[in-house]
């Protein structure tokens, strides 16, 4: 009997290359395509932020998806939808738009820096209801709605309350993937109460006068995943890495599964990448030096023969290692290296990094602007990628880096341990530090620098890194099994 081809809708606050703030964007850029190759039909919905360039990404309006009514408690807002295909695929990506909510300062990730949490809450409510209303107007019924992080965590609850009696939504299952457990969507309850029916607002998970969106999603979803087995084990233990969610994850009726991330080897391929200065391969590595020179020129740093270029690519916040990096800077620049810090986020950290650069402008550069082209050049041009993040489910950055012969030096957290083979003398694909301290970070960076200057060690570690298999194939097969088990339970 042939297997049924099910439909899956992916809902996310970011999808690269349209919007990338964290590695969730990288996940969304490639995973839906991998799941289509397993026989599913995948589509994506995300907000249409004002920062997204319609012409660049060939977004177009859909007449039958205009003026969709989003019913709130005391008013109706109108929603319009634009659509395009996810680059390098045929996956339909729908952009939900309302000028009031998303034209300026619309990113969900800005919630934590927002001065008006009410506006942020209104955006979240509008988007989550809008997803379901768009499906109704579209007439495309998914078998699974796969939500990513807190931005989409109202959907499972809405399906069990106001949409529970609607025939269209009958039997739709929900999946939630936790990428960033420390981002939980803490928003004011009063705004939810003003905008949502009592049956919804009364079922939200609250602490004092705030709603925890991620906790709410966990309580009502059918299946929970995260992006590594080790991280799945870590976050159900009681400790600092669970941020108050250990008990609910442990007790939830939805089993937690850890599935490692993968990358799209067609998009991330040194011999075919159209975004880098010069393509290269393990057999012809001279092109990597050309990318390094281009990256240095772009960043305002001089090329110095034989001096390693070390880079950090991260959000500027405590979770992604901004504090540890700041504390390490003086010791880092005491090494014979050039340092490139790329990222944005908390303006406090951004100013501190900029102040440091002013004192070391010949050795250190900071880049706060993001583009897909610059991101690829970064990965190709660096010699070493320093990853000081304190919490890591399973980022994809280290996989991109190793695939491009850029060697990671990373804190041993979550999926990082599952993807980097720690170099211990004779083999390995990167360097891990296990104590979250300046001394431990600097010690492992020095080990990497020693290897860099060794004519036998560096080519060997580059070869091991560039020949590792980071494709989505195995992980997509695991999701295939979980999806089908959810939709076709045995026995």
C-alpha positions in Angstrom: 0.0 0.0 0.0 1.6 3.3 -1.0 2.4 5.9 1.6 0.1 8.9 1.8 1.7 12.2 1.0 0.8 14.5 3.8 0.8 18.3 3.9 2.8 20.4 6.4 2.6 24.1 7.1 5.6 25.7 8.7 5.0 28.9 10.7 8.0 31.0 11.8 8.9 34.6 12.7 12.0 34.4 10.4 13.0 32.6 7.2 16.4 33.2 5.5 17.1 34.9 3.2 14.0 37.1 3.6 14.7 37.8 7.3 17.5 36.3 9.4 18.1 37.2 13.0 19.0 33.8 14.5 19.8 30.4 13.2 16.1 29.6 13.2 16.1 31.6 9.9 18.8 29.2 8.5 16.7 26.2 9.6 13.7 27.5 7.8 15.7 28.2 4.6 16.4 24.5 4.1 14.4 22.1 6.2 11.0 22.4 4.4 12.7 21.5 1.2 14.3 18.5 2.9 11.0 17.3 4.1 9.4 17.7 0.7 12.1 15.3 -0.6 10.6 12.8 1.9 7.3 12.9 0.0 5.5 15.7 2.0 4.0 18.9 0.6 5.4 21.8 2.5 4.4 25.5 2.6 5.5 28.4 4.8 3.9 31.3 6.5 5.7 34.3 8.1 5.1 38.0 8.7 5.7 40.5 5.9 8.0 42.8 7.7 8.6 46.3 6.3 12.3 45.4 5.9 11.6 42.7 3.3 12.3 43.9 -0.2 9.3 42.9 -2.4 11.2 43.4 -5.7 14.4 41.6 -4.6 12.5 38.5 -3.6 9.8 38.7 -6.2 6.9 38.9 -3.8 3.5 39.4 -5.4 0.0 40.0 -4.2 -2.6 37.3 -4.3 -6.0 38.8 -5.1 -8.0 36.1 -3.4 -5.9 36.5 -0.3 -6.7 40.2 0.2 -8.7 41.9 3.0 -8.9 38.7 5.1 -10.7 39.5 8.3 -8.9 38.8 11.6 -11.5 38.8 14.3 -10.3 40.2 17.6 -12.5 40.6 20.7 -13.6 44.1 20.0 -12.6 44.8 16.4 -11.7 43.4 13.1 -8.3 44.0 11.4 -7.7 43.2 7.8 -4.9 41.0 6.5 -3.3 40.9 3.1 -1.0 38.2 1.8 1.9 38.2 -0.6 3.6 35.1 -1.9 6.9 33.9 -3.5 8.8 30.7 -3.7 11.5 29.9 -1.2 14.8 30.4 -3.2 16.2 27.3 -4.8 12.9 25.5 -4.4 9.3 25.6 -5.4 8.0 25.9 -1.8 5.2 28.5 -1.6 6.0 31.1 1.1 3.2 33.3 2.3 3.8 36.7 3.8 1.1 38.0 6.1 0.9 41.8 6.1 -0.9 44.6 7.9 0.9 48.0 7.7 -0.1 48.9 11.3 1.7 45.9 12.7 4.6 45.2 10.5 5.6 48.2 8.4 8.2 49.6 10.9 10.0 47.9 13.8 7.9 44.8 13.2 10.3 42.0 14.0 9.1 39.7 16.7 12.7 39.5 18.0 12.5 43.2 18.9 10.0 42.3 21.6 12.7 42.1 24.2 14.0 45.6 23.4 10.5 47.1 22.9 9.3 50.0 25.0 5.7 49.1 24.3 5.0 45.5 24.9 1.4 46.0 24.1 2.2 46.7 20.5 4.4 43.6 20.4 1.6 41.5 21.9 -0.9 42.8 19.3 1.5 41.7 16.5 1.7 38.2 17.9 -2.0 37.8 18.3 -2.7 39.2 14.8 -0.1 36.9 13.2 -1.3 33.7 14.9 -5.0 34.2 14.1 -4.0 35.5 10.7 -2.3 32.2 9.9 -5.5 30.2 10.5 -7.7 32.7 8.7 -5.3 32.6 5.7 -5.6 28.8 5.5 -9.4 29.1 5.5 -9.3 31.6 2.6 -6.7 29.7 0.8 -8.6 26.4 1.1 -5.4 24.5 1.6 -5.7 22.2 4.6 -2.4 21.0 6.2 -2.3 17.7 8.1 0.3 19.3 10.4 1.0 22.8 11.4 4.6 22.9 12.5 5.3 26.0 14.8 8.8 27.3 15.5 9.7 29.0 18.7 7.3 31.3 20.7 6.2 33.4 17.8 3.7 30.8 16.7 2.8 29.3 20.1 -0.8 30.6 20.1 -1.8 28.4 17.2 -2.1 25.1 19.1 -4.3 26.8 21.7 -6.5 28.5 19.1 -7.1 25.2 17.4 -8.3 23.7 20.7 -10.6 26.6 21.5 -12.2 29.1 19.1 -11.4 26.9 16.0 -12.2 23.6 17.6 -15.7 23.3 16.2 -14.7 24.4 12.7 -14.8 21.5 10.2 -11.9 22.8 8.2 -9.5 22.5 11.1 -10.7 19.1 12.3 -7.9 16.6 12.9 -5.0 19.0 12.2 -2.1 18.1 14.4 0.5 20.5 15.8 4.2 20.3 16.2 6.4 22.8 18.1 10.2 23.0 17.6 12.1 24.8 20.3 15.2 26.5 18.9 15.8 29.2 21.5 14.5 28.1 24.9 15.6 31.3 26.6 13.3 33.3 24.2 9.9 32.6 25.6 7.7 35.5 24.6 6.9 37.1 28.0 4.0 39.5 27.2 1.3 41.4 29.2 -1.8 39.4 30.0 -4.0 42.4 29.9 -3.4 42.9 26.1 -4.4 39.2 25.5 -7.5 39.7 27.6 -8.5 42.8 25.6 -8.0 41.1 22.2 -8.9 37.4 22.7 -12.1 35.5 23.8 -12.2 34.5 27.4 -11.8 30.8 26.5 -8.4 31.6 25.0 -7.1 34.2 27.4 -8.1 32.0 30.4 -6.0 29.1 29.0 -2.8 31.0 28.5 0.0 30.1 30.9 0.6 33.1 33.1 3.1 34.1 35.8 1.9 37.1 37.8 0.5 39.5 35.1 2.5 38.1 32.1 1.9 35.4 29.6 4.6 32.9 28.7 4.0 32.1 25.0 6.4 29.2 24.8 5.0 27.6 27.9 1.5 28.0 26.5 2.6 26.3 23.2 4.1 23.4 25.1 0.9 22.8 27.1 -1.3 22.6 24.0 0.8 21.1 21.2 0.7 17.5 20.1 4.5 16.9 19.6 7.6 18.8 20.7 11.0 18.7 19.1 14.3 20.5 19.6 17.4 20.5 17.5 19.7 18.0 19.1 19.4 14.9 21.3 21.8 16.3 23.9 19.9 19.5 24.1 16.6 17.6 24.6 18.2 15.9 27.6 19.6 19.1 29.0 16.3 21.1 28.9 14.2 18.6 30.8 16.7 18.7 33.7 16.2 21.2 36.4 18.9 23.8 35.9 19.8 27.2 34.4 19.5 25.9 30.8 15.8 25.2 31.1 14.7 28.7 32.1 11.7 27.5 34.1 10.4 25.0 31.5 12.0 21.8 32.9 8.8 20.6 34.7 6.4 21.2 31.9 8.7 19.7 29.3 9.1 16.6 31.5 5.4 16.3 32.3 4.0 17.4 28.9 1.8 14.8 27.2 3.7 15.7 24.0 6.9 13.7 24.0 10.1 15.8 23.4 12.3 14.5 20.6 15.8 15.8 19.8 16.7 15.8 16.1 20.0 17.2 14.9 20.0 20.0 12.4 21.3 19.7 8.8 22.3 22.0 6.0 21.4 22.3 2.4 24.6 21.2 0.6 23.4 22.7 -2.6 23.1 26.2 -1.1 26.2 25.7 1.0 28.7 24.3 -1.5 32.2 25.9 -1.9 32.5 24.8 -5.5 29.1 26.2 -6.5 28.5 29.2 -4.2 27.7 32.2 -6.3 27.8 34.6 -3.3 31.5 34.2 -2.5 34.5 35.9 -4.1 36.0 32.8 -5.5 34.8 29.2 -5.5 37.0 26.5 -4.1 37.2 22.9 -3.0 39.3 20.7 -0.7 41.5 19.8 -3.7 41.8 23.5 -4.7 41.9 25.6 -1.5 43.7 28.6 -3.0 40.2 30.2 -3.6 39.7 30.3 0.2 42.5 32.8 0.5 40.9 35.0 -2.1 37.7 35.0 0.0 39.8 35.9 3.1 41.3 38.9 1.3 37.9 40.1 0.1 36.5 39.8 3.6 39.4 41.7 5.1 39.0 44.5 2.5 35.2 44.6 3.1 35.8 44.9 6.9 38.6 47.5 6.7 41.4 45.3 7.9 44.7 44.9 6.2 45.8 41.5 4.8 48.7 40.0 6.8 50.4 37.0 5.4 50.2 34.0 7.7 48.0 35.7 10.3 44.8 33.8 11.1 41.5 35.7 10.8 39.2 34.7 13.7 35.5 35.6 13.5 32.5 35.7 15.8 29.0 35.6 14.3 26.3 36.0 16.9 23.4 38.0 18.3 24.7 40.5 20.9 23.1 39.1 24.1 24.2 37.2 27.2 22.9 33.9 25.8 25.0 34.1 22.6 28.2 34.8 24.6 28.5 38.6 24.4 29.6 38.9 28.1 32.2 36.1 27.7 33.5 37.6 24.5 33.8 41.1 26.0 35.7 39.6 28.9 38.0 37.8 26.5 38.8 40.6 24.1 42.1 41.8 25.7 43.5 38.3 25.8 42.3 37.6 22.2 44.1 40.7 20.8 47.2 39.8 22.6 47.4 36.8 20.2 48.8 37.3 16.8 45.4 37.3 15.1 42.9 39.5 13.3 39.4 39.5 14.8 36.1 40.2 13.0 32.9 40.4 15.1 29.7 40.3 13.1 26.3 40.7 14.7 23.7 43.0 16.2 21.3 43.0 19.1 21.5 44.7 22.5 22.8 48.2 21.9 24.7 48.1 25.2 26.9 45.3 23.9 27.1 46.9 20.5 28.5 50.1 21.9 31.1 48.2 24.0 32.3 46.3 21.0 32.5 49.5 18.9 34.5 51.2 21.7 37.0 48.4 21.7 37.4 48.4 18.0 38.3 52.1 18.1 41.3 51.2 20.3 42.3 48.3 18.0 41.2 49.4 14.6 44.2 47.7 12.8 43.4 44.3 14.4 39.7 44.3 15.1 36.6 45.1 13.1 32.9 45.0 13.9 30.2 44.5 11.2 26.6 45.1 12.3 24.8 45.0 8.9 23.6 41.7 7.6 23.1 40.4 4.0 23.1 36.9 2.6 26.1 37.7 0.4 28.2 39.0 3.3 27.2 36.0 5.4 28.5 33.6 2.8 31.7 35.6 2.4 32.2 35.5 6.2 31.9 31.7 6.3 34.3 31.3 3.4 36.8 34.0 4.4 37.4 33.2 8.0 40.1 30.8 9.2 38.6 30.2 12.6 35.0 30.7 13.8 34.8 31.4 17.6 31.5 30.4 19.1 31.2 31.7 22.7 27.4 31.1 23.0 26.4 29.9 26.5 23.3 28.0 25.3 23.1 26.2 22.0 20.3 23.8 20.9 22.1 23.0 17.7 23.1 26.0 15.6 24.0 25.5 12.0 26.8 28.0 12.0 29.5 25.4 12.9 28.2 23.2 10.1 28.4 26.0 7.5 31.9 26.8 8.8 33.3 23.2 8.7 31.7 22.7 5.2 33.8 25.7 4.1 37.0 24.7 5.8 36.6 27.3 8.6 37.5 25.6 11.9 35.2 26.2 14.9 36.3 26.9 18.4 33.1 26.5 20.4 31.7 26.1 23.9 30.6 22.4 24.3 26.8 23.0 24.6 23.9 21.0 23.1 24.2 20.0 19.5 27.6 21.6 19.1 29.0 18.5 20.8 27.1 16.3 18.4 28.4 18.1 15.3 32.0 19.0 16.1 34.6 16.2 16.6 36.9 17.7 19.2 40.5 17.9 18.1 42.6 15.9 20.5 45.9 15.7 18.7 45.6 13.3 15.8 42.1 14.0 14.5 39.1 16.2 14.9 37.1 18.9 13.0 37.2 21.7 15.6 38.1 22.7 19.1 35.6 22.5 22.1 36.0 24.2 25.5 34.0 22.7 28.4 34.4 25.3 31.1 32.4 28.5 30.4 35.3 30.8 31.3 37.7 33.2 29.6 40.6 30.9 30.5 39.0 27.9 28.9 38.0 29.8 25.7 41.5 31.4 25.3 43.2 28.1 25.9 41.4 26.3 23.2 41.8 29.2 20.8 45.6 28.9 21.4 45.4 25.2 20.6 43.7 26.1 17.3 46.3 28.8 16.5 49.1 26.3 17.2 47.4 23.9 14.8 47.0 26.7 12.2 50.7 27.3 12.1 51.5 23.5 11.9 51.9 22.5 8.2 50.5 19.0 9.0 47.9 19.7 11.5 45.8 22.4 9.7 45.4 20.7 6.3 44.4 17.5 8.2 41.7 19.3 10.3 40.4 21.2 7.3 40.1 17.9 5.4 38.2 16.2 8.2 35.9 19.2 8.6 35.1 19.6 4.9 34.4 15.9 4.3 31.8 15.5 7.1 28.2 14.8 6.2 25.9 17.5 7.4 23.1 17.0 4.9 19.4 16.9 6.1 18.9 13.3 4.9 19.0 11.4 8.2 17.2 14.1 10.2 14.5 14.5 7.5 13.9 10.7 7.7 13.5 11.1 11.5 10.9 13.8 11.1 9.2 11.7 8.4 8.8 8.9 11.0 7.5 11.3 13.7 5.1 13.0 11.4 3.6 9.7 10.1 3.5 8.3 13.6 1.5 11.4 14.7 -0.9 11.1 11.8 -1.1 7.3 11.5 -0.7 6.0 15.1 0.0 2.3 15.2 -2.3 -0.1 17.0 
